[in-house]
Amino acid sequence: MDFAAGVAVIRQRARMKIDPYSKRPMPTDWNDPDTATINGAFVASASSVGITTELRQQVQTTKSLYCDPAADVRIGDRIVSGTHTYTVTAVPEADTNPFTGWQPVQEIPLEEVLG
């Protein structure tokens, strides 16, 4: 499903590097991330929470990305929309209607931290 006023967002994924301790590949290299463009997407606000401690103030904003269910997005990926960069914080869900098989969009929870 495409949104009439949808935008193109960029999905960034850390490249794999060999962990020197476990000798297994780990997604840790953000210097040159793997990127893909997701067309016809929509980023919607969910909530913002102010967090204040003795040392700093922080605003944590939660949003969701709505896009085609076939889009390749995983937990830990970064989504760049305009001047904002978000981190995928939960498993992307693309629910399907059990009666008709209709699958409208995929919802991907995002988080942006400023401060």
MARVOGU-584279 format. One record per atom (N, C-alpha, C, O): z negated, x negated, y; residue in one letter; atom name; residue number from 1. Coordinates in Angstrom, 1 decimal, padded with zeros to 4 digits. Atoms other than C-alpha are relative to their C-alpha. Layout:
BEGIN
up	east	north	residuo	atomo	num
Z	X	Y	A	CA	NUM;
...
END
This chain:
BEGIN
up	east	north	residuo	atomo	num
000.0	-000.8	-001.2	M	N	1;
000.0	000.0	000.0	M	CA	1;
000.0	-000.9	001.2	M	C	1;
-000.8	-001.8	001.3	M	O	1;
000.0	000.8	-001.3	D	N	2;
000.9	-001.4	003.4	D	CA	2;
-000.5	000.9	001.1	D	C	2;
-000.3	002.1	001.1	D	O	2;
000.6	-000.7	-001.2	F	N	3;
-000.9	-000.5	006.6	F	CA	3;
001.1	-000.1	001.1	F	C	3;
001.7	-001.1	001.3	F	O	3;
-001.0	-000.1	-001.0	A	N	4;
001.5	000.6	009.4	A	CA	4;
-000.3	-001.0	001.1	A	C	4;
000.6	-001.6	001.7	A	O	4;
000.3	001.0	-001.1	A	N	5;
-000.4	-001.6	011.9	A	CA	5;
-000.8	-001.2	-000.6	A	C	5;
-001.6	-001.8	000.0	A	O	5;
000.6	001.1	000.7	G	N	6;
-001.5	-004.2	009.3	G	CA	6;
000.4	-001.4	000.6	G	C	6;
001.4	-001.4	001.4	G	O	6;
-000.2	001.3	-000.5	V	N	7;
-001.6	-007.9	010.2	V	CA	7;
000.1	-001.0	-001.2	V	C	7;
-000.2	-000.7	-002.3	V	O	7;
000.0	001.0	001.0	A	N	8;
-000.9	-011.1	008.3	A	CA	8;
-001.3	-000.9	000.2	A	C	8;
-001.6	-001.3	001.3	A	O	8;
001.2	000.9	000.0	V	N	9;
-004.0	-013.1	007.4	V	CA	9;
000.3	-001.2	-001.0	V	C	9;
001.2	-001.1	-001.8	V	O	9;
-000.1	001.2	000.8	I	N	10;
-004.3	-016.5	005.8	I	CA	10;
-001.1	-000.2	-000.9	I	C	10;
-002.3	-000.1	-000.5	I	O	10;
001.0	000.2	001.0	R	N	11;
-006.1	-017.1	002.6	R	CA	11;
-000.1	-001.5	-000.2	R	C	11;
000.9	-002.2	-000.6	R	O	11;
000.1	001.4	000.2	Q	N	12;
-007.5	-020.7	002.3	Q	CA	12;
-000.9	-000.1	-001.3	Q	C	12;
-001.9	000.5	-001.4	Q	O	12;
000.8	000.2	001.2	R	N	13;
-008.8	-022.0	-001.0	R	CA	13;
-000.2	-001.6	-000.2	R	C	13;
000.8	-002.3	000.0	R	O	13;
000.3	001.4	000.1	A	N	14;
-010.5	-025.4	-001.5	A	CA	14;
000.7	-000.6	-001.2	A	C	14;
000.8	000.1	-002.3	A	O	14;
-000.6	000.7	001.1	R	N	15;
-008.6	-027.8	-003.6	R	CA	15;
-001.0	-000.6	-001.0	R	C	15;
-002.1	-000.9	-000.6	R	O	15;
000.9	000.5	001.1	M	N	16;
-010.1	-029.1	-006.9	M	CA	16;
-000.2	-001.5	000.2	M	C	16;
000.8	-002.2	000.4	M	O	16;
000.3	001.5	000.0	K	N	17;
-011.8	-032.5	-006.9	K	CA	17;
-000.9	-000.2	-001.3	K	C	17;
-001.7	000.7	-001.7	K	O	17;
000.9	000.3	001.2	I	N	18;
-013.5	-034.2	-009.9	I	CA	18;
-001.4	-000.4	000.5	I	C	18;
-001.6	-001.2	001.4	I	O	18;
001.4	000.3	-000.3	D	N	19;
-017.2	-034.1	-009.6	D	CA	19;
-000.4	-001.3	-000.6	D	C	19;
-000.3	-001.5	-001.8	D	O	19;
000.3	001.3	000.6	P	N	20;
-018.5	-037.7	-010.0	P	CA	20;
-001.1	000.0	-001.0	P	C	20;
-001.2	-000.9	-001.8	P	O	20;
001.1	000.0	001.0	Y	N	21;
-021.5	-036.6	-012.0	Y	CA	21;
000.3	000.7	-001.2	Y	C	21;
000.1	000.2	-002.3	Y	O	21;
-000.3	-000.8	001.2	S	N	22;
-020.2	-033.9	-014.3	S	CA	22;
001.4	-000.3	-000.6	S	C	22;
001.7	000.0	-001.7	S	O	22;
-001.4	000.4	000.3	K	N	23;
-016.6	-035.3	-014.4	K	CA	23;
000.8	001.3	-000.3	K	C	23;
001.9	001.2	-000.9	K	O	23;
-000.8	-001.2	000.1	R	N	24;
-015.4	-031.7	-014.2	R	CA	24;
000.6	000.4	001.4	R	C	24;
000.1	000.0	002.4	R	O	24;
-000.6	-000.3	-001.3	P	N	25;
-013.0	-030.3	-011.5	P	CA	25;
-000.9	001.1	000.7	P	C	25;
-001.3	002.1	000.1	P	O	25;
000.8	-000.9	-000.8	M	N	26;
-014.9	-028.5	-008.7	M	CA	26;
000.8	000.3	001.3	M	C	26;
001.4	-000.6	001.8	M	O	26;
-000.7	-000.3	-001.3	P	N	27;
-013.4	-026.6	-005.7	P	CA	27;
-000.8	-000.4	001.2	P	C	27;
-001.6	000.4	001.7	P	O	27;
000.8	000.5	-001.1	T	N	28;
-014.9	-028.7	-003.0	T	CA	28;
000.8	-000.7	001.2	T	C	28;
000.2	-001.0	002.2	T	O	28;
-000.7	000.7	-001.0	D	N	29;
-012.1	-030.3	-001.0	D	CA	29;
000.6	001.0	001.1	D	C	29;
001.7	001.6	000.8	D	O	29;
-000.4	-000.9	-001.1	W	N	30;
-011.7	-028.3	002.3	W	CA	30;
000.9	-000.8	001.0	W	C	30;
001.3	-000.2	002.0	W	O	30;
-000.8	000.8	-001.0	N	N	31;
-009.8	-031.2	004.1	N	CA	31;
001.5	000.5	000.0	N	C	31;
002.1	000.5	001.1	N	O	31;
-001.4	-000.4	000.1	D	N	32;
-006.4	-029.9	002.9	D	CA	32;
000.0	001.2	-001.0	D	C	32;
000.5	001.1	-002.1	D	O	32;
000.1	-001.2	000.9	P	N	33;
-006.9	-026.3	001.5	P	CA	33;
001.3	000.5	-000.4	P	C	33;
002.3	000.3	000.3	P	O	33;
-001.1	-000.7	000.4	D	N	34;
-004.4	-024.4	-000.5	D	CA	34;
000.1	001.3	000.8	D	C	34;
-000.9	002.0	000.9	D	O	34;
-000.1	-001.2	-000.9	T	N	35;
-003.1	-021.6	001.8	T	CA	35;
001.1	001.0	-000.5	T	C	35;
002.0	000.6	-001.2	T	O	35;
-001.0	-001.1	000.3	A	N	36;
-001.3	-018.3	001.2	A	CA	36;
-000.1	001.0	001.1	A	C	36;
-001.2	001.3	001.7	A	O	36;
000.0	-001.0	-001.0	T	N	37;
-000.3	-015.6	003.6	T	CA	37;
-000.1	001.4	-000.7	T	C	37;
000.7	001.6	-001.6	T	O	37;
000.1	-001.4	000.5	I	N	38;
-001.4	-012.0	002.9	I	CA	38;
000.5	000.9	001.1	I	C	38;
-000.1	001.1	002.1	I	O	38;
-000.7	-000.9	-001.0	N	N	39;
000.9	-009.6	004.8	N	CA	39;
-000.6	001.4	-000.1	N	C	39;
-001.0	001.9	-001.2	N	O	39;
000.4	-001.4	000.0	G	N	40;
000.0	-006.0	005.8	G	CA	40;
-001.5	000.2	-000.3	G	C	40;
-001.8	001.2	-000.9	G	O	40;
001.5	-000.2	000.3	A	N	41;
-003.8	-006.5	005.6	A	CA	41;
-000.7	000.6	001.2	A	C	41;
-000.1	000.7	002.3	A	O	41;
000.8	-000.7	-001.0	F	N	42;
-006.6	-004.9	007.6	F	CA	42;
-001.4	-000.5	-000.1	F	C	42;
-002.0	-000.4	-001.2	F	O	42;
001.4	000.5	000.0	V	N	43;
-010.0	-006.5	008.5	V	CA	43;
-000.8	001.0	000.8	V	C	43;
-000.5	001.3	002.0	V	O	43;
000.8	-001.0	-000.6	A	N	44;
-012.7	-003.9	009.2	A	CA	44;
-001.4	-000.4	000.1	A	C	44;
-001.9	-001.1	-000.8	A	O	44;
001.4	000.4	-000.2	S	N	45;
-016.2	-004.3	010.6	S	CA	45;
-000.9	000.9	-000.9	S	C	45;
-000.6	002.1	-001.1	S	O	45;
001.0	-000.8	000.7	A	N	46;
-019.2	-003.3	008.5	A	CA	46;
-001.3	000.0	000.7	A	C	46;
-001.8	001.0	001.0	A	O	46;
001.3	000.1	-000.8	S	N	47;
-022.3	-004.6	010.3	S	CA	47;
-000.2	-001.4	000.5	S	C	47;
000.5	-002.4	000.1	S	O	47;
000.5	001.3	-000.5	S	N	48;
-023.9	-007.4	012.3	S	CA	48;
-001.5	000.0	000.0	S	C	48;
-002.1	001.0	000.3	S	O	48;
001.4	000.2	000.1	V	N	49;
-027.4	-008.7	011.9	V	CA	49;
-000.4	-001.2	000.8	V	C	49;
000.1	-002.3	000.6	V	O	49;
000.5	001.1	-000.7	G	N	50;
-029.3	-010.9	014.4	G	CA	50;
-001.1	-000.6	-000.8	G	C	50;
-002.1	000.1	-001.2	G	O	50;
001.0	000.7	000.7	I	N	51;
-031.4	-013.5	012.7	I	CA	51;
-000.6	-001.1	001.0	I	C	51;
000.2	-002.0	001.4	I	O	51;
000.6	001.0	-000.9	T	N	52;
-033.9	-015.5	014.9	T	CA	52;
-001.1	-000.7	-000.7	T	C	52;
-002.0	000.0	-001.3	T	O	52;
001.1	000.8	000.6	T	N	53;
-036.1	-018.3	013.7	T	CA	53;
-000.5	-000.9	001.2	T	C	53;
000.0	-000.8	002.3	T	O	53;
000.6	000.8	-001.1	E	N	54;
-038.2	-020.8	015.7	E	CA	54;
001.0	-001.0	000.5	E	C	54;
000.9	-001.5	001.6	E	O	54;
-000.9	001.1	-000.4	L	N	55;
-035.3	-023.3	015.7	L	CA	55;
001.3	000.5	000.5	L	C	55;
002.0	-000.2	001.3	L	O	55;
-001.3	-000.4	-000.5	R	N	56;
-032.2	-021.2	016.3	R	CA	56;
000.2	001.5	-000.1	R	C	56;
-000.6	002.2	-000.8	R	O	56;
-000.5	-001.4	000.1	Q	N	57;
-030.5	-017.8	016.8	Q	CA	57;
001.3	000.0	-000.8	Q	C	57;
002.1	-000.9	-000.6	Q	O	57;
-001.2	-000.1	000.8	Q	N	58;
-027.8	-016.7	014.4	Q	CA	58;
000.4	001.5	-000.1	Q	C	58;
-000.5	002.4	-000.1	Q	O	58;
-000.5	-001.4	000.2	V	N	59;
-025.6	-013.6	014.1	V	CA	59;
000.9	-000.1	-001.3	V	C	59;
001.8	-000.8	-001.4	V	O	59;
-000.7	-000.1	001.3	Q	N	60;
-024.4	-012.7	010.6	Q	CA	60;
000.8	001.3	000.1	Q	C	60;
000.3	002.4	000.1	Q	O	60;
-000.8	-001.1	-000.1	T	N	61;
-021.4	-010.4	010.7	T	CA	61;
000.7	000.3	-001.4	T	C	61;
001.3	-000.7	-002.0	T	O	61;
-000.6	-000.3	001.2	T	N	62;
-020.2	-008.6	007.6	T	CA	62;
001.3	000.9	000.2	T	C	62;
001.2	001.9	001.0	T	O	62;
-001.2	-000.8	-000.2	K	N	63;
-016.6	-007.3	007.4	K	CA	63;
000.6	000.1	-001.4	K	C	63;
000.2	-000.5	-002.4	K	O	63;
-000.8	-000.1	001.3	S	N	64;
-014.1	-006.3	004.6	S	CA	64;
001.4	-000.1	000.4	S	C	64;
001.9	000.3	001.4	S	O	64;
-001.5	000.1	-000.1	L	N	65;
-010.5	-007.2	004.1	L	CA	65;
000.6	001.0	-000.9	L	C	65;
000.2	001.1	-002.1	L	O	65;
-000.7	-001.0	000.8	Y	N	66;
-008.3	-004.4	002.8	Y	CA	66;
001.5	-000.5	-000.1	Y	C	66;
002.1	-000.7	000.9	Y	O	66;
-001.4	000.5	000.2	C	N	67;
-005.0	-005.5	001.3	C	CA	67;
000.5	000.4	-001.4	C	C	67;
-000.1	001.2	-002.1	C	O	67;
-000.7	-000.3	001.2	D	N	68;
-002.6	-005.2	-001.6	D	CA	68;
-000.9	-000.4	-001.2	D	C	68;
-001.4	-001.5	-001.2	D	O	68;
000.8	000.4	001.2	P	N	69;
-004.4	-005.2	-005.0	P	CA	69;
000.5	-001.2	-000.7	P	C	69;
-000.3	-001.9	-001.5	P	O	69;
-000.5	001.2	000.7	A	N	70;
-002.1	-008.0	-006.2	A	CA	70;
-000.3	-001.3	000.8	A	C	70;
000.1	-002.3	000.3	A	O	70;
000.3	001.2	-000.8	A	N	71;
-003.3	-010.4	-003.5	A	CA	71;
-001.0	-000.9	-000.7	A	C	71;
-001.9	-000.4	-001.3	A	O	71;
000.8	001.0	000.8	D	N	72;
-004.8	-013.6	-005.0	D	CA	72;
-001.1	-000.5	000.9	D	C	72;
-001.0	-001.4	001.7	D	O	72;
001.2	000.4	-000.7	V	N	73;
-008.3	-013.8	-003.5	V	CA	73;
-001.1	000.0	-000.9	V	C	73;
-001.3	000.8	-001.8	V	O	73;
001.2	000.2	000.9	R	N	74;
-011.5	-015.1	-005.1	R	CA	74;
-001.2	-000.2	000.8	R	C	74;
-001.1	-000.5	002.0	R	O	74;
001.2	000.4	-000.7	I	N	75;
-015.1	-015.6	-004.2	I	CA	75;
000.1	-001.4	000.4	I	C	75;
000.5	-002.3	-000.3	I	O	75;
000.0	001.4	-000.6	G	N	76;
-015.5	-018.7	-002.0	G	CA	76;
001.2	-000.3	000.8	G	C	76;
001.2	-001.3	001.6	G	O	76;
-001.1	000.2	-000.9	D	N	77;
-012.1	-018.4	-000.4	D	CA	77;
-000.3	000.3	001.4	D	C	77;
-001.3	001.0	001.7	D	O	77;
000.2	-000.3	-001.4	R	N	78;
-011.8	-018.3	003.3	R	CA	78;
001.2	000.8	000.5	R	C	78;
002.4	000.6	000.0	R	O	78;
-001.1	-000.8	-000.5	I	N	79;
-009.8	-015.7	005.2	I	CA	79;
000.0	-000.2	001.5	I	C	79;
-001.0	-000.1	002.2	I	O	79;
-000.2	000.2	-001.5	V	N	80;
-008.4	-016.5	008.7	V	CA	80;
000.8	001.1	000.5	V	C	80;
001.9	001.4	000.1	V	O	80;
-000.7	-001.2	-000.7	S	N	81;
-007.6	-013.5	010.9	S	CA	81;
-000.2	-000.3	001.5	S	C	81;
-001.3	-000.1	002.0	S	O	81;
000.1	000.3	-001.5	G	N	82;
-006.8	-014.4	014.5	G	CA	82;
-000.8	-001.2	000.2	G	C	82;
-000.5	-002.3	-000.4	G	O	82;
000.9	001.2	-000.3	T	N	83;
-009.5	-016.7	015.8	T	CA	83;
-001.2	000.0	-000.9	T	C	83;
-002.1	-000.9	-000.7	T	O	83;
001.2	-000.1	000.8	H	N	84;
-012.0	-015.7	013.2	H	CA	84;
000.3	-000.5	-001.4	H	C	84;
001.3	-000.3	-002.0	H	O	84;
000.0	000.4	001.4	T	N	85;
-012.7	-017.3	009.8	T	CA	85;
-001.1	000.6	-000.8	T	C	85;
-002.3	000.5	-000.3	T	O	85;
001.0	-000.7	000.8	Y	N	86;
-014.5	-015.4	007.1	Y	CA	86;
-000.1	-000.7	-001.4	Y	C	86;
000.9	-001.3	-001.8	Y	O	86;
000.1	000.5	001.4	T	N	87;
-015.8	-016.4	003.6	T	CA	87;
-000.1	001.2	-000.9	T	C	87;
-000.8	002.2	-000.5	T	O	87;
000.1	-001.1	001.0	V	N	88;
-015.3	-014.1	000.6	V	CA	88;
-001.3	-000.1	-000.7	V	C	88;
-001.6	-001.2	-001.3	V	O	88;
001.4	000.1	000.6	T	N	89;
-018.8	-013.3	-000.6	T	CA	89;
-000.3	000.8	-001.2	T	C	89;
-001.3	000.7	-001.8	T	O	89;
000.2	-000.8	001.2	A	N	90;
-018.3	-010.9	-003.5	A	CA	90;
001.3	000.2	-000.7	A	C	90;
002.4	-000.1	-000.1	A	O	90;
-001.2	-000.2	000.8	V	N	91;
-015.8	-010.0	-006.2	V	CA	91;
000.9	001.0	000.6	V	C	91;
000.4	002.1	000.9	V	O	91;
-001.0	-001.0	-000.5	P	N	92;
-012.7	-008.3	-004.8	P	CA	92;
000.1	001.1	-001.0	P	C	92;
000.3	000.9	-002.2	P	O	92;
-000.1	-001.2	000.8	E	N	93;
-012.5	-004.7	-006.1	E	CA	93;
001.3	000.7	000.4	E	C	93;
001.6	001.0	001.6	E	O	93;
-001.1	-000.9	-000.2	A	N	94;
-009.3	-002.7	-006.5	A	CA	94;
-000.1	001.1	-001.0	A	C	94;
000.5	001.2	-002.1	A	O	94;
000.3	-001.2	000.8	D	N	95;
-010.5	000.6	-007.9	D	CA	95;
001.3	000.8	-000.3	D	C	95;
002.2	000.9	000.5	D	O	95;
-001.1	-000.9	000.4	T	N	96;
-008.0	002.8	-009.8	T	CA	96;
-000.5	001.4	-000.4	T	C	96;
-001.5	001.5	-001.1	T	O	96;
000.4	-001.4	000.3	N	N	97;
-008.2	006.6	-010.0	N	CA	97;
000.2	000.2	-001.5	N	C	97;
001.4	000.0	-002.0	N	O	97;
-000.1	-000.1	001.4	P	N	98;
-008.9	007.3	-013.7	P	CA	98;
000.9	001.2	-000.4	P	C	98;
001.4	001.2	-001.6	P	O	98;
-000.8	-001.2	000.4	F	N	99;
-006.9	010.6	-013.6	F	CA	99;
001.5	-000.2	000.3	F	C	99;
002.3	000.3	-000.5	F	O	99;
-001.4	000.2	-000.4	T	N	100;
-003.7	009.5	-011.8	T	CA	100;
000.5	-001.4	-000.2	T	C	100;
001.7	-001.6	-000.2	T	O	100;
-000.4	001.4	000.1	G	N	101;
-003.7	005.7	-012.1	G	CA	101;
000.3	-000.6	001.4	G	C	101;
000.7	-001.7	001.5	G	O	101;
-000.3	000.4	-001.4	W	N	102;
-003.3	005.5	-008.3	W	CA	102;
-001.0	-001.1	000.4	W	C	102;
-002.2	-001.0	000.2	W	O	102;
000.8	001.2	-000.4	Q	N	103;
-004.6	002.2	-006.9	Q	CA	103;
000.4	-000.3	001.5	Q	C	103;
001.4	-001.0	001.7	Q	O	103;
-000.5	000.1	-001.3	P	N	104;
-004.5	002.3	-003.1	P	CA	104;
-000.1	-001.4	000.6	P	C	104;
000.9	-002.0	001.0	P	O	104;
000.1	001.3	-000.6	V	N	105;
-005.9	-001.0	-001.8	V	CA	105;
-001.2	-000.8	-000.7	V	C	105;
-001.9	-000.2	-001.5	V	O	105;
001.1	000.9	000.5	Q	N	106;
-008.3	-003.9	-002.7	Q	CA	106;
-000.9	-000.2	001.2	Q	C	106;
-000.5	-000.5	002.3	Q	O	106;
001.0	000.3	-001.0	E	N	107;
-011.5	-004.2	-000.7	E	CA	107;
-000.7	-001.3	-000.4	E	C	107;
-001.1	-001.5	-001.5	E	O	107;
000.6	001.4	000.2	I	N	108;
-012.8	-007.8	-000.3	I	CA	108;
-001.1	-000.2	001.1	I	C	108;
-000.8	-000.3	002.3	I	O	108;
001.1	000.2	-000.9	P	N	109;
-016.3	-008.2	001.3	P	CA	109;
000.1	-001.5	000.6	P	C	109;
000.3	-002.4	-000.1	P	O	109;
-000.1	001.3	-000.8	L	N	110;
-016.3	-011.0	004.0	L	CA	110;
-001.3	-000.2	000.8	L	C	110;
-002.0	000.7	001.0	L	O	110;
001.2	000.3	-000.8	E	N	111;
-019.0	-012.8	005.9	E	CA	111;
000.4	-001.1	001.0	E	C	111;
001.1	-002.0	000.7	E	O	111;
-000.2	001.0	-001.0	E	N	112;
-018.8	-014.7	009.2	E	CA	112;
-001.3	-000.3	000.6	E	C	112;
-002.1	000.5	000.9	E	O	112;
001.3	000.5	-000.6	V	N	113;
-021.7	-016.8	010.5	V	CA	113;
000.3	-000.8	001.2	V	C	113;
001.0	-001.7	001.2	V	O	113;
-000.1	000.7	-001.3	L	N	114;
-021.9	-017.9	014.1	L	CA	114;
-001.4	-000.4	000.4	L	C	114;
-002.4	000.3	000.3	L	O	114;
001.3	000.4	-000.5	G	N	115;
-024.7	-020.0	015.5	G	CA	115;
-000.5	-001.3	-000.6	G	C	115;
-001.6	-001.7	-000.3	G	O	115;
END
